[in-house]
Amino acid sequence: MAIVEATLFLALLAGLLSVVLVFASKKFAVEENPLIAEVEEILPQYNCGACGFPGCSGFAQHVVASRDPNAICTPGGSDLAKMIAGLLGMEVAEKAATAAHVFCKGSNSVALRQGRYLGLQDCVAADLVTSATKVCPSGCLGLGSCVKVCDFDAIVLDDGIVYILEDKCVACAKCVGTCPRSLIRMVPMGEKVAVECSTKDKGATVKKYCELGCIACNKCVKTCPEEAISLVKGAITIDHDKCVLCGDCIPVCPQGTILGLELHGRVLPGVAQAENAKEVEA
């Protein structure tokens, strides 16, 4: 009898608590702005965090509540930004599309190596114990930590170095923070020219450990008609806002360190002139 009474009591208590919970949920319910669901629906649902918020839902809630013109879904690009602006009746800040790029081309074929690394196959771990097999202190460690964090298969490891597949990159920038040597940076997507080296060592030292290493000879700096190239803290850098893709810097680089990236089959003027000159000499 006691068991039956206890069972009935618990059933009644559960029923009462259910009624209380239903009442509380209706009484204290917070109605969600329907625009949040509309914005979230057109987002790519990568939940990559590139926007700085916890997933697409967090971004949708923020942009609807704040109407922040600088809140951009990086993978969605300008087209998505315009769609969101149309839904919310707001202005958007135009931002150039970007992609990650590895500023090192020191593969196993061109970079000097020494010793063996038998530790954890992780770039951060290898860098912490200074056990890189490449002599260059700024070279790609080639253990693929960035490959592991990329959710879009946009990074491949080949011959001891990683490459970014720009057509798959959604600019989430996870790989940027993963690289312990800061070799991955975001650059304008599409047509651009870049110095494929991050070392700050002197030229004579660089020549000893990498065939493609920048020796900071300043020939590219002197050649650039737009003053888009400069030597900053020992490293050659290119201002993409000033670069007009004349290509004059590429043939004058004695190490072949400056390359035209994603130029869609175009031959830059400076490169074409250099090739023509070689043909004439021949």
Residue, then its C-alpha position, 0 to 999 in steps of 0.5 A: m500500500a505504501i508503495v502505491e501511495a508513494t507512486l501516486f504522490l510522485a506522479l501527482l508531483a510530476g504532473l504539478l511540476s509539468v504544469v508549473l514549467v509550462f506556465a513559466s515557459k509561457k510567462f517568461a518566454v522571450e520572443e525572438n526577432p524573426l529576422i534572426a531566423e531569416v538571416e541565419e537561413i541565408l548564412p553558409q552554416y560553416n560555423c567557422g567563427a571567422c566573424g568573431f561570434p559563436g557560429c552562424s547563430g551568434f552572428a545572426q543574433h548580433v547583426v540583427a540586434s546591432r545593425d553593425p555595418n562592419a559585421i561581415c560573414t567572411p566566407g559569404g563575401s560581399d554578395l551575402a553582405k548585400m543580402i543581409a543589408g537588404l533584409l535589415g535595411m542597413e548599409v554594409a562596409e565593402k571589404a575585399a575578399t581574402a584567402a590564406h597564403v603560406f609565405c614560405k616555399g622552402s620545401n624539402s627539395v630546396a631547403l637544407r635539412q639536418g637531423r631527424y624529428l621523432g616527436l609529436q607530429d605537430c608544428v607547435a610541439a616541434d617549434l617549442v622544443t626547437s626540433a625542426t629539421k629545416v635549418c631556416p629558423s623561419g621555414c615551414l615546419g611541414l608537420g601539418s598542424c594547419v591541415k588538421v584545423c582546416d575544415f574545408d580541405a583547403i590546405v595540402l602538405d607536399d614535399g615538407i611544405v603546405y599550400i593553400l587551395e584558394d578556391k576552397c579557402v573560406a577565409c576562416a583564418k583558423c590556420v593563421g593562428t595555428c602556425p607557430r611561425s606566423l607563416i600564414r597570412m590573409v591576402p587579397m583573393g585573386e590577382k596578386v604578387a607576393v614574396e614567398c619567404s619570411t626569413k629575416d636573416k642576412g643574405a649570405t646566411v639565407k643562401k646557405y640553407c634555402e635556394l628560394g630564400c629572400i636575401a633582401c638585396n633590395k633589387c625589387v624595392k628599387t625596381c618597383p615603379e609604384e613604391a609598393i615594395s619595402l624592407v620592413k624589419g629585415a623582411i621584404t613586404i609588398d603593399h597590395d593596395k599599391c601593387v598594380l601587377c606590372g611584374d617588374c619585381i619578379p624577373v629582377c629577384p635573383q633567388g626567384t622568391i617573388l612570384g605572381l599568385e593566382l594570375h589566371g594564366r596572365v603573363l605580367p608585363g615585366v615578366a614578358q619583357a624579361e622573357n623577350a630579352k632572353e630570347v633576343e640574347a639567345 
